[in-house]
Every structure is written in C-alpha cells, then in structure tokens.
C-alpha cells in the first residue's frame, strides 16, 4: 500500500505532514488532468485537517499539563 492509499485517519502527524508536502509539490508542478488534480487536492485537504487534528490534540495536552502545574489557590490568607 503506498502513502496515498493509506486512510488519512490512520496517519500520524509526521506522515500526514510529509504527504501533504508531496501533494502540494505535485500540484504546483502541474501537468495532471483535471480529475487527477481534483483527487489530489481533496487528499491534500484531508491531510491538512488530519495535521490540524494532531496539533489541536497536542495543544490540549500542553494546556492540561500547564494547568496541572499551577498551584491551587485556596482563598485562605494564612495558608502556605
């Protein structure tokens, strides 16, 4: 199975990003017929969304970790 046959939802961030770079390169070179260009563009859109999905997940994990590291405020002036 080559990269373009792998379901997008099965790709990790790096795999999706690398394939997206290849898709953009091929589209920029031109020379494809309309159907092939459209299919490649649609694959690129799915790859971009997959990358966003992974980045959003990483962002949530970072935000959660930062919140867990913050000291809890108790609201009591004498507490240390």
TAQUI-V761721 format. One record per helix or strand of 3 or more residues. SS is the DSSP state (~ for helix, > for strand). FROM is the first residue (numbers start at 1). TO is the last residue. If there is no record, write none. Layout:
SS;FROM;TO, SS;FROM;TO
//
This chain:
~;3;5, ~;8;10, ~;13;29, ~;34;69
//
